[in-house]
Amino acid sequence: MFPREILASRPFLAAVERELPKLGRRPALIVWPTKDIAFRDPERRRWEEIFPDHTTATLTGAGHYIQ
């Protein structure tokens, strides 16, 4: 069910992505797990580019569900 919901949310997620540059001027804390199976270094770097005033906290050994 969850993958179907993500696919059905494409229009919403595309709108969020289009608006991200508006938020890019704000400071951001990026919390990044090092063992995520879905999001890796290229995705982290993209977030860091969107938010130039950022601090990245890496969670060594944490996976996709960091909690």
C-alpha positions in Angstrom: 0.0 0.0 0.0 2.7 2.5 0.9 4.5 2.4 -2.5 1.1 3.0 -4.2 0.5 6.0 -2.0 3.9 7.5 -2.9 3.2 7.0 -6.6 -0.3 8.6 -6.2 1.4 11.6 -4.5 3.5 12.5 -7.5 1.7 15.8 -8.2 1.9 16.9 -4.6 5.6 15.9 -4.3 6.4 17.7 -7.6 4.8 20.9 -6.3 6.9 20.6 -3.1 10.0 20.1 -5.1 9.3 23.2 -7.3 8.9 25.3 -4.2 12.1 24.1 -2.4 14.3 27.0 -3.7 12.0 29.4 -1.8 13.1 27.8 1.4 16.8 27.6 0.5 17.6 30.9 2.1 16.7 29.5 5.5 19.2 27.7 7.8 18.7 24.0 7.9 19.7 21.0 10.0 20.1 18.0 7.8 20.0 14.7 9.8 21.5 12.0 7.6 21.8 8.2 8.4 24.9 6.6 6.8 23.3 3.2 6.1 20.0 4.4 4.4 19.1 2.0 1.5 16.9 4.6 -0.3 18.8 7.9 0.1 22.5 8.0 -0.4 25.3 10.6 -0.8 24.0 12.1 -4.0 20.6 12.9 -2.3 22.4 14.3 0.7 24.5 16.6 -1.5 21.4 17.8 -3.3 19.8 18.8 0.1 23.1 20.5 1.0 23.0 22.5 -2.2 19.4 23.5 -1.8 20.2 24.8 1.7 23.6 26.4 1.6 23.3 27.6 5.2 23.1 24.1 6.6 24.6 21.8 9.3 24.6 18.1 8.4 24.6 15.7 11.3 25.4 12.2 10.2 24.1 9.2 12.2 26.7 6.6 11.7 25.3 3.1 11.2 21.6 4.3 11.2 19.4 3.2 8.4 16.3 4.6 6.6 14.2 4.5 9.8 16.5 6.4 12.1 14.2 6.2 15.1 
